[in-house]
Amino acid sequence: MRDTSFLEERIRVLEQRNRELTLLLESAQELYADGQEQKLPFTMSAIHMLIVALESRDPYTAGHSSRVALYSLWIARKLGVPEEQCKQFHRAVLMHDIGKIGVPDSVLLKENSLDDNEFAVMISHATIGARILSKMEEEGKHVSAALIAKHHHEKMDGTGYPDGLKGEEIPFFARITAVADAFDAMTTDRPYSKGRSYYEGVQELLRCQGTHFDPIVVQAFAAVMEEKRYLMDAAEQE
């Protein structure tokens, strides 16, 4: 019985890693499509290198930025955002957590609950990221990487951070990123907890729509995940 349980867990982990690699590949293909990466300012390319360095500090979140960017892109396309803005959005979301370069390892890599002081340090990554990106990105863009970095942890009921924005006060693209970011956090294995299935993750988003997340964004993401057949097997097991 023990051997069977071990084998089932190994299969689960391998299947999850396969999905993650598939998502990383698709995100990379989107970034390099039509030579888009070559059009980035040098400063933005440098920031992408910082993202790789950031994620190397915590192997359990490696690939997080790319997956969140891809989920966000899927949602934006589903909502009818023009393709050029979708491409800008995808690149911007890759940098949504760049402010974590200012968070010490003792906080970023802590495996149990943060105390109040540590939590204050952790949430500062939103404003740190916004300051970094505001000095780097081109003016006149329809999609602001700085606003996404600053506001992707706001909640529809105003209980998020850093500014406690409510509803449509939260920038549209930050509302999309919030859904993608929360989903990836819920469905990724950590040293102290096993990630939820994609089906369970979507169900939790649906449960929290209207309070934490924009219902229109959640519904769009749920529809995309259904269309891409990421939910089918798990739903059948419920």
C-alpha positions as CSV (number, residue, x, y, z in Angstrom):
1,M,0.0,0.0,0.0
2,R,2.9,2.3,0.9
3,D,4.6,1.6,-2.4
4,T,1.4,2.4,-4.3
5,S,1.0,5.7,-2.5
6,F,4.6,6.6,-3.2
7,L,4.2,5.8,-6.9
8,E,1.0,7.8,-7.1
9,E,2.7,10.8,-5.6
10,R,5.6,10.5,-7.9
11,I,3.3,10.4,-10.9
12,R,1.4,13.5,-9.6
13,V,4.7,15.4,-9.2
14,L,5.9,14.4,-12.7
15,E,2.6,15.3,-14.3
16,Q,2.7,18.7,-12.6
17,R,6.3,19.3,-13.7
18,N,5.4,18.4,-17.3
19,R,2.5,20.9,-17.2
20,E,4.8,23.6,-15.8
21,L,7.4,23.0,-18.5
22,T,4.7,23.1,-21.1
23,L,3.5,26.5,-19.8
24,L,7.1,27.9,-19.6
25,L,7.7,26.9,-23.2
26,E,4.5,28.5,-24.4
27,S,5.2,31.7,-22.4
28,A,8.7,31.9,-24.0
29,Q,7.3,31.3,-27.4
30,E,4.9,34.3,-26.8
31,L,7.8,36.5,-25.7
32,Y,9.9,35.7,-28.7
33,A,7.1,35.7,-31.3
34,D,7.6,38.1,-34.2
35,G,10.9,39.2,-32.7
36,Q,9.2,41.0,-29.8
37,E,12.1,40.4,-27.4
38,Q,14.5,42.2,-29.8
39,K,12.2,45.3,-29.6
40,L,12.5,45.6,-25.8
41,P,14.6,48.5,-24.4
42,F,17.9,47.4,-22.9
43,T,16.7,48.3,-19.5
44,M,13.7,45.9,-19.8
45,S,15.9,43.1,-21.0
46,A,18.1,43.7,-18.0
47,I,15.1,43.4,-15.7
48,H,14.2,40.1,-17.3
49,M,17.6,38.9,-16.3
50,L,16.9,40.1,-12.7
51,I,13.8,38.0,-12.7
52,V,15.8,34.9,-13.5
53,A,18.1,35.8,-10.6
54,L,15.2,36.5,-8.3
55,E,13.5,33.1,-9.0
56,S,16.8,31.3,-8.6
57,R,16.8,32.3,-4.9
58,D,13.7,30.1,-4.4
59,P,13.5,27.0,-6.5
60,Y,9.9,26.4,-5.5
61,T,8.8,29.6,-7.3
62,A,11.0,29.1,-10.3
63,G,8.9,29.8,-13.4
64,H,6.2,31.7,-11.4
65,S,6.6,34.9,-13.4
66,S,6.4,33.2,-16.8
67,R,3.3,31.2,-15.8
68,V,1.5,34.2,-14.4
69,A,2.3,36.1,-17.5
70,L,0.9,33.4,-19.7
71,Y,-2.3,33.0,-17.7
72,S,-2.7,36.7,-17.8
73,L,-2.2,36.7,-21.6
74,W,-4.9,34.0,-22.0
75,I,-7.4,36.1,-19.9
76,A,-6.7,39.3,-21.8
77,R,-7.2,37.6,-25.1
78,K,-10.4,36.0,-23.8
79,L,-11.7,39.4,-22.8
80,G,-11.0,40.8,-26.3
81,V,-8.0,43.0,-25.5
82,P,-6.3,44.1,-28.8
83,E,-3.4,41.8,-29.6
84,E,-0.7,44.6,-29.5
85,Q,-1.8,45.4,-25.9
86,C,-1.9,41.7,-25.1
87,K,1.8,41.5,-26.1
88,Q,2.7,44.5,-24.0
89,F,0.7,43.0,-21.1
90,H,2.5,39.7,-21.3
91,R,5.9,41.4,-21.1
92,A,4.7,43.7,-18.3
93,V,3.4,40.8,-16.1
94,L,6.8,39.0,-16.4
95,M,8.0,41.8,-14.1
96,H,5.2,41.9,-11.6
97,D,7.3,40.6,-8.7
98,I,10.5,42.4,-9.5
99,G,10.3,44.3,-6.2
100,K,11.1,41.1,-4.4
101,I,14.8,41.7,-5.1
102,G,14.4,44.2,-2.2
103,V,13.1,41.5,0.2
104,P,15.8,39.7,2.3
105,D,16.1,35.9,2.1
106,S,15.1,35.6,5.7
107,V,11.6,36.8,4.8
108,L,11.3,35.7,1.2
109,L,12.3,32.1,1.9
110,K,10.7,31.7,5.3
111,E,8.8,28.4,5.4
112,N,6.2,29.2,8.1
113,S,4.0,32.2,8.9
114,L,5.4,35.7,8.7
115,D,5.1,37.9,11.8
116,D,3.7,41.5,11.4
117,N,7.1,43.1,10.8
118,E,8.1,40.4,8.2
119,F,4.8,40.7,6.5
120,A,5.3,44.5,6.2
121,V,8.7,43.8,4.5
122,M,7.2,41.2,2.2
123,I,4.3,43.4,1.0
124,S,6.7,46.3,0.3
125,H,7.7,44.4,-2.9
126,A,4.7,45.9,-4.6
127,T,5.8,49.5,-4.1
128,I,9.5,48.7,-4.6
129,G,8.7,47.1,-8.0
130,A,6.5,50.0,-9.0
131,R,9.4,52.4,-8.3
132,I,11.9,50.3,-10.3
133,L,9.6,49.9,-13.3
134,S,8.4,53.5,-13.4
135,K,11.9,54.6,-14.1
136,M,12.4,51.9,-16.8
137,E,9.3,51.6,-19.0
138,E,8.5,53.7,-22.0
139,E,6.0,56.5,-21.7
140,G,2.7,56.3,-23.6
141,K,2.2,52.6,-23.3
142,H,-1.4,51.4,-22.9
143,V,-0.1,48.8,-20.4
144,S,1.9,50.0,-17.4
145,A,4.2,47.5,-15.8
146,A,4.6,49.8,-12.8
147,L,0.9,49.8,-12.1
148,I,0.7,46.1,-12.4
149,A,3.5,45.6,-10.0
150,K,2.1,48.0,-7.5
151,H,-1.6,46.8,-7.6
152,H,-1.7,43.1,-8.3
153,H,-2.4,42.4,-4.6
154,E,-5.3,44.7,-4.3
155,K,-8.7,43.1,-3.7
156,M,-12.2,44.0,-5.0
157,D,-13.5,44.6,-1.4
158,G,-10.6,47.0,-0.6
159,T,-8.8,44.6,1.8
160,G,-5.7,44.3,-0.4
161,Y,-2.4,46.2,-0.5
162,P,-0.7,48.6,-0.8
163,D,-3.4,51.2,-1.3
164,G,-6.6,49.3,-0.4
165,L,-8.2,50.1,-3.7
166,K,-11.7,48.8,-4.4
167,G,-13.5,47.4,-7.5
168,E,-12.7,49.4,-10.6
169,E,-10.3,51.7,-8.7
170,I,-7.9,48.8,-9.3
171,P,-6.2,49.1,-12.7
172,F,-7.8,46.7,-15.2
173,F,-4.6,44.8,-16.0
174,A,-3.7,44.5,-12.3
175,R,-7.1,42.9,-11.8
176,I,-6.2,40.3,-14.4
177,T,-2.7,39.7,-12.9
178,A,-4.2,39.3,-9.5
179,V,-6.3,36.3,-10.6
180,A,-3.3,34.7,-12.5
181,D,-0.9,35.3,-9.6
182,A,-3.3,33.8,-7.0
183,F,-4.0,30.8,-9.2
184,D,-0.3,30.0,-9.7
185,A,0.4,30.4,-5.9
186,M,-2.4,28.0,-5.1
187,T,-1.4,25.3,-7.6
188,T,2.3,25.3,-7.0
189,D,4.0,22.9,-4.5
190,R,5.9,24.5,-1.6
191,P,8.2,22.8,0.9
192,Y,5.4,23.0,3.5
193,S,2.3,22.3,1.4
194,K,1.2,20.5,-1.7
195,G,-0.3,22.6,-4.4
196,R,-4.0,22.3,-5.2
197,S,-5.1,20.8,-8.5
198,Y,-6.0,23.2,-11.3
199,Y,-9.6,22.4,-10.9
200,E,-9.4,23.2,-7.1
201,G,-7.6,26.4,-7.9
202,V,-10.3,27.6,-10.3
203,Q,-13.0,26.6,-7.8
204,E,-11.3,28.8,-5.2
205,L,-11.1,31.7,-7.6
206,L,-14.8,31.3,-8.3
207,R,-15.6,31.2,-4.5
208,C,-13.7,34.5,-4.0
209,Q,-15.0,36.4,-7.0
210,G,-16.5,39.7,-6.1
211,T,-14.7,39.9,-2.8
212,H,-11.0,39.3,-3.8
213,F,-11.2,39.0,-7.5
214,D,-13.0,40.7,-10.4
215,P,-15.8,38.3,-11.4
216,I,-15.5,39.0,-15.1
217,V,-11.8,38.1,-15.0
218,V,-12.4,35.0,-13.0
219,Q,-15.1,33.8,-15.4
220,A,-12.8,34.4,-18.4
221,F,-10.0,32.5,-16.8
222,A,-12.3,29.6,-15.8
223,A,-13.6,29.5,-19.4
224,V,-10.0,29.4,-20.9
225,M,-8.9,26.6,-18.5
226,E,-11.9,24.6,-19.5
227,E,-11.3,25.2,-23.2
228,K,-7.7,24.2,-22.8
229,R,-8.8,21.0,-21.1
230,Y,-6.8,21.6,-17.9
231,L,-9.9,21.0,-15.7
232,M,-11.5,18.1,-17.4
233,D,-9.8,15.1,-15.6
234,A,-10.0,16.7,-12.2
235,A,-13.6,17.7,-12.6
236,E,-14.5,14.2,-13.6
237,Q,-13.0,12.9,-10.3
238,E,-15.1,15.3,-8.2
